[in-house]
Amino acid sequence: MHFLHCADLHMDRSFEGIGELPATVAKYLQESNKKMVQSIVKTAIIQEVDFVLFVGDTFHQARSSIYSQSLMIDAFKKLAQADIPVFLCFGNHDHYRKDQYWFDFPANVHLFYSDQVETLRLTTKSGEKVALSGFSYTDQWITQGKTAEFPSRLAETDAHIGLYHGEIGQENRFAPFQLTDLQAKGYDYWALGHIHQPGILSTKPYIVYPGTPLGHTKKEQGVKGIAAVTLDKGHTEVKWHEVADVSFQILQIALKKEERLADVYSKIMAELQQLSDPLRESRSLVSLEISVEPDSDFSEIERSVSSGELLQHLQAGELGEDWSYWV
């Protein structure tokens, strides 16, 4: 069987820590969440997956905007047209409140409504029997671990998958768990959510954070997108698919004592030029970090940075329909 594992889309979340934006860039970023969702749907349909998992924080807050709700409902309907089921649980950001949704979820969307673990079942088009066990947040926090509530692997299924939005640790407010507790359940795959960096915590069985598919701050570099998972008679394969059209980068430039201002400017522009490629499908938000040697006299650079003059000048040449990065 083949499925997509998604988590932490955070629909409605704005891009943070990037200052004032020109209209061209702002408009592009406003469409990024929409393009991400469209890319997930397109990937699911092209790959003809058996189902799609959304493991918490699909929305950035419990009271999500009508616009974001509409986008997701439209996406689910397109998956329904392709006969692809969806399994969705709610995380700490979008903890479930029935009266806050303006649209009915389509019939192909199977929700985990409760903070108590429940098990849903699915028979794929090829006749494989799947059990999916999970829970949702109904409040901002779940301070107690949930693994004890999960049943052991059901013997009559071809695959048993756990959906768990939480964090490793003894004491935290986000459904704390230990890897050994998940492994002891005997499941074929654990689909995690909550941590925004992708990671495979275990391969026996696979316990996976797909990470957020679209980074919204410079701390969220290195996102991989969504996980495409294949389970085949005890063999598991996980591949990553990028679905974002914008990403964060940090560009670090180290200056030496003897460098002149003209050399510094040329050095900065040369580094930025390597990022410029109008043919790229994705764009970059670049955080420029300048470091200097101890006891260096770069007071003019400090003045230009603190006043915003240097940044303003660097940004001035990047506008246009074909911009590939924004500093």
C-alpha positions in Angstrom: 0.0 0.0 0.0 1.1 3.5 -0.7 0.1 6.7 1.2 1.1 10.3 2.0 2.0 11.4 5.5 1.5 15.1 6.1 1.6 17.2 9.2 1.9 20.8 10.5 0.6 22.7 7.4 -0.3 25.6 9.7 -2.8 27.2 7.3 -3.3 30.9 8.1 0.2 31.2 9.5 2.1 34.3 8.3 5.8 34.4 7.4 7.7 35.7 10.4 10.8 37.7 10.9 11.2 39.1 7.4 10.3 42.8 8.0 8.4 45.0 5.6 7.7 43.4 2.2 7.1 44.9 -1.2 3.8 44.2 -2.9 5.3 41.7 -5.4 6.8 39.6 -2.6 3.8 39.9 -0.3 1.4 38.8 -3.0 3.6 35.8 -3.8 3.8 34.7 -0.2 0.0 35.0 0.3 -0.5 32.3 -2.4 2.2 30.0 -0.9 -0.1 28.1 1.4 -2.6 27.6 -1.4 0.1 26.3 -3.8 1.4 23.9 -1.1 -2.0 22.3 -0.6 -2.5 22.1 -4.4 0.8 20.3 -4.7 -0.1 17.8 -2.0 -3.3 17.0 -3.8 -1.5 16.7 -7.2 1.1 14.4 -5.7 -1.6 12.1 -4.2 -3.4 11.9 -7.5 -0.4 11.3 -9.7 1.0 8.7 -7.3 -2.5 7.1 -7.0 -2.0 6.7 -3.3 -4.4 4.6 -1.2 -5.0 7.3 1.4 -3.6 10.6 2.8 -2.8 11.3 6.5 -2.9 14.8 8.1 -1.4 14.4 11.6 -2.4 17.6 13.4 -2.0 21.4 13.1 -3.4 21.5 9.6 -4.6 24.9 10.6 -2.5 27.4 12.6 -5.3 28.0 15.2 -8.5 26.4 16.4 -10.6 29.3 14.9 -9.1 29.1 11.4 -10.1 31.6 8.7 -13.0 30.8 6.4 -10.6 31.2 3.5 -8.2 28.5 4.8 -11.1 26.2 5.7 -12.5 26.6 2.1 -9.1 25.8 0.6 -8.8 22.6 2.6 -12.3 21.5 1.9 -11.8 22.0 -1.8 -8.6 20.0 -1.6 -10.4 17.1 0.2 -13.2 17.2 -2.5 -10.6 16.8 -5.3 -9.1 13.8 -3.4 -12.7 12.5 -3.2 -13.1 12.8 -6.9 -10.0 10.6 -7.3 -11.4 8.2 -4.7 -8.6 8.9 -2.2 -9.6 8.7 1.5 -8.2 11.2 4.0 -7.5 10.6 7.7 -7.1 13.7 9.8 -6.5 14.4 13.5 -6.3 17.8 15.2 -3.2 19.1 17.0 -2.4 21.6 19.7 -2.8 24.6 17.4 -6.0 23.5 15.7 -7.6 21.6 18.6 -11.0 20.5 17.6 -14.1 22.6 18.1 -17.1 21.4 16.1 -18.9 24.7 16.0 -15.9 26.5 14.4 -16.1 25.0 10.9 -18.1 26.7 8.2 -18.2 23.7 5.9 -19.0 20.1 6.2 -16.1 17.7 5.7 -16.6 15.5 2.6 -17.4 11.9 3.1 -13.9 10.8 2.2 -12.5 12.6 5.2 -12.3 10.5 8.3 -11.8 12.6 11.4 -10.4 11.7 14.8 -12.8 13.8 16.9 -11.8 12.8 20.5 -8.9 13.2 22.8 -9.4 9.5 23.5 -7.6 7.0 21.2 -9.9 5.4 18.6 -9.3 3.0 15.7 -10.7 3.5 12.2 -10.5 0.9 9.5 -10.1 1.0 5.8 -10.0 -1.5 3.0 -7.9 -0.3 0.0 -8.8 -0.7 -3.6 -6.5 -3.7 -3.8 -8.3 -5.4 -0.8 -5.7 -4.7 1.9 -7.1 -4.1 5.4 -5.7 -1.2 7.3 -6.3 -0.1 10.9 -5.5 3.5 11.9 -5.4 4.4 15.5 -5.1 8.0 16.7 -6.5 10.9 18.7 -7.1 14.6 18.5 -6.5 17.5 20.8 -9.7 19.1 22.1 -7.7 21.6 24.1 -4.5 23.5 23.7 -2.5 20.9 25.7 -2.4 17.2 26.5 -0.1 16.8 29.4 -0.3 13.1 29.8 1.1 10.5 27.4 -1.3 8.7 25.1 0.6 5.5 24.2 -1.1 3.4 26.9 -4.4 4.0 25.2 -3.3 2.6 21.8 -4.3 -1.0 21.2 -1.6 -3.5 20.3 -1.4 -4.3 16.6 -4.6 -5.9 15.4 -3.8 -9.3 14.0 -6.6 -9.4 11.4 -5.1 -6.4 9.5 -2.5 -6.1 6.7 -1.2 -2.9 8.3 -1.7 -1.0 11.5 -0.7 2.7 11.5 -0.6 5.0 14.5 -1.3 8.7 14.2 0.4 10.7 17.0 0.7 14.5 17.3 3.2 14.9 20.2 6.7 15.2 21.4 9.3 12.9 23.0 10.0 13.5 26.7 8.8 12.8 30.2 7.3 16.2 30.9 5.9 18.5 28.3 2.4 19.7 27.4 2.2 18.0 24.0 1.2 14.3 24.6 4.7 13.2 25.7 5.8 9.8 24.6 8.8 7.5 24.5 10.1 5.6 21.4 10.1 2.3 23.2 6.4 2.7 24.1 5.5 3.2 20.4 7.7 0.3 19.3 6.2 -2.0 21.8 2.7 -1.7 20.1 3.9 -3.7 17.1 2.6 -1.3 14.5 3.8 -1.2 11.0 4.2 2.6 10.9 3.9 5.6 13.2 2.9 8.9 11.6 3.9 11.7 13.8 3.2 15.4 13.9 4.2 18.5 16.0 7.9 18.8 15.3 8.6 21.0 12.3 11.9 19.5 11.3 11.7 16.2 9.3 13.1 13.1 11.0 13.0 9.3 11.0 13.2 8.4 14.7 13.1 4.6 14.2 13.2 2.1 11.3 11.8 -0.8 13.3 9.1 0.1 12.8 9.4 3.4 10.9 8.5 6.3 13.3 8.5 9.5 11.2 8.1 13.2 11.6 7.5 14.6 8.1 8.1 18.1 9.4 6.2 21.2 8.2 5.9 21.2 4.4 6.3 25.0 4.2 8.7 26.8 6.5 7.4 30.1 7.8 10.5 31.4 9.7 14.3 31.2 9.2 14.4 28.5 11.9 12.5 26.2 9.6 15.2 25.6 7.0 15.8 22.2 5.5 12.1 21.2 5.4 11.6 18.2 3.1 7.8 18.5 2.4 5.7 15.4 2.9 6.5 11.7 3.3 5.4 9.2 0.6 5.3 5.9 2.3 5.1 2.4 0.9 4.3 -0.6 3.1 4.8 -4.0 1.3 4.9 -7.3 3.2 7.1 -6.1 6.1 9.2 -3.7 4.0 8.8 0.0 4.4 10.1 2.8 2.1 9.9 6.5 2.9 10.5 9.1 0.2 10.2 12.9 0.5 8.4 15.2 -1.8 8.8 18.9 -1.8 5.5 20.8 -2.0 6.6 24.4 -1.1 7.3 27.1 -3.6 9.3 29.2 -1.1 12.0 28.4 1.4 14.2 30.1 3.9 18.0 30.3 3.6 20.7 31.8 5.8 23.6 33.4 3.9 26.6 33.9 6.2 29.4 36.2 5.1 32.6 36.5 7.2 34.7 39.7 6.8 38.4 40.1 7.4 40.1 43.2 8.9 41.9 44.3 5.8 38.8 44.3 3.5 37.7 47.6 2.1 34.0 48.6 1.9 34.1 48.2 -1.8 35.4 44.7 -1.4 32.7 43.9 1.2 30.0 45.1 -1.1 31.4 43.0 -4.0 31.6 40.0 -1.8 28.0 40.3 -0.7 26.7 40.8 -4.2 28.8 37.8 -5.5 27.3 35.5 -2.8 23.7 36.8 -3.6 24.2 36.4 -7.3 24.7 32.6 -6.9 21.2 32.5 -5.5 19.7 34.3 -8.5 18.1 31.9 -11.0 14.8 33.1 -12.6 14.2 29.6 -14.0 13.8 28.1 -10.5 10.3 27.0 -9.6 10.8 28.0 -6.0 11.9 31.3 -4.4 14.1 31.9 -1.4 13.8 34.3 1.6 17.4 35.0 2.5 18.6 36.0 5.9 21.9 37.7 5.5 24.3 37.4 8.5 27.5 39.4 8.4 30.3 38.6 10.9 33.6 40.4 11.4 37.0 39.5 12.9 37.6 40.6 16.5 39.0 44.2 16.8 38.0 45.0 13.3 36.9 48.6 12.5 33.7 48.1 10.5 31.8 50.9 12.1 30.5 52.1 8.7 29.0 48.6 8.0 27.4 48.6 11.5 25.9 52.0 10.9 24.5 50.9 7.5 23.1 47.7 9.0 21.5 49.4 12.0 20.0 52.2 10.0 18.5 49.7 7.5 20.3 51.5 4.6 22.3 48.4 3.4 19.3 46.1 3.5 17.1 48.7 1.7 19.7 49.0 -1.1 20.1 45.2 -1.5 16.3 44.8 -1.7 15.8 47.6 -4.2 17.3 45.6 -7.1 15.2 42.4 -6.5 11.7 43.5 -7.5 10.0 42.1 -10.6 8.0 39.2 -11.7 11.1 37.0 -11.9 12.6 37.5 -8.5 14.2 34.3 -7.2 15.2 35.5 -3.7 14.4 38.3 -1.2 16.9 39.5 1.4 
